[in-house]
Amino acid sequence: MAHTAPRGLEGFLQEAGLNIAWQILGQLDTVRQLGPVIRSHRIFYTIFKANSLALARAIVSKQIPSRLAHSLFLFLVSANVSLKDYAMIRNLLTDFAAASSIPAAAGVPPFNLPFNLSFSGYYNLSENYAAAKLLVKNMADETMDIPTKRLGLTRQSPEITSQETFRLMRAFLRYQLMCNLFCRNTGEEPNEEANRVRSLFFSTFSPWVNEQMLCVYAYLERKVTAAFDDLVAHDVEWGKLGASWDNNAGDCHHIQRLLSLGLPFLSSIARADTYEERSRLLKRKLYSRSPTDPRYFPSRQLRFMAPQEDLVQRLHLSHDEDKLESYSPAQLGQFARPSDGAQDGMDSSPYRVWFATHMGCHVRTCVFNRGDWSLWQCGHVLWDYTDDVSAADLRQKFERLIREAPEFERYRNTWVKEDLARSQGQRADIFRAAGRGYWPRSDLDFSRILGMDEDEKKRLVEDWQQKKLTFARETT
């Protein structure tokens, strides 16, 4: 009998053998992608079952650039370190700073991930790097061109450069490292040693590199706040609660809790642009835990970014109120740190922009000044500009940005109290009538409300109209 060639995927895999199937799995972009692939054919599942750790390691080693592998590994360690082990935390911060200072040049020796990682360890590395990579792209797409559009500054490249990508990636990883170490509620009063460790987290980098992390925080806060505002303004269940919408994002328990839930969650929030997506992501998180202690808010940790007394002493200032523009080159050099890396040295755009925007400040207000929010929103110290702009001209341009209307207006600021009270009252009525879903700002549109029949909708509209007429008569 003549041999009949096997057909389709199954036949191909039978002929090619396990080696090619292994190579297919090893070329996946993320560990998460193993799930649908191993469910697609039993040969993939067989290989995975026998070699899950080796496969996960192969994928992660290919996925994460060698320059970031050590930082990602320390990031993973930080999620499990005892928050009372201050010596361990100090060592971890020192190692992270050293890993971040590797030159951007080619030929960087690869960091070999430990072989004793669990599958979940590899999975977490893969997920967090993928999330950070998406956040880098999304933030760059939204903010990179703002200084060009609004201030006329020229970037060195119209596309995001490898240096700019690294700054963003490092800033996102540092932000989550901060949350891992300092935003977990231990239930204990922060002591002097804990505060010193918090200060060490920031003092191992220069003020302009720390300000890069502030830019990342401003971006994440804006994204989380937009999703939160969407629920507060339109969700029936949230409207039933009649919750206050007056808190600034930096002081809001709900927003600050969401900001500490990890890069994969924050990446999903940043990409969610519909009520349905935001509702699915937020509701379980908002209702499942008690309010966060304000001492563990991400926004509170950032206050430790302010220059510490040891730096002030090293500057040998005649007066603490001396402005940066009066400092000597040697004094300004005291701000730099080896962990900054060559791409953020004192000849870099981030330093020039930081100095220009703070040259009129004294040392204690040269970083973490809430008046700089408009600067953070455009990522001012993240981008590389041409060198033909003087410090004075840069200062003038960015001061104009601070004075002008913000690039991104918070949705809450477009509501007046009367409209919110009316909306909350209507949503409370809808909730009591078993309705759920999205309620628009002004129209009586039930098209996105579930769980109500037409008679109930008609009754509610008639009640609201009657209340409106009664109110009108009483106020005339």
Disulfide bonds with the S-S distance in Angstrom:
none
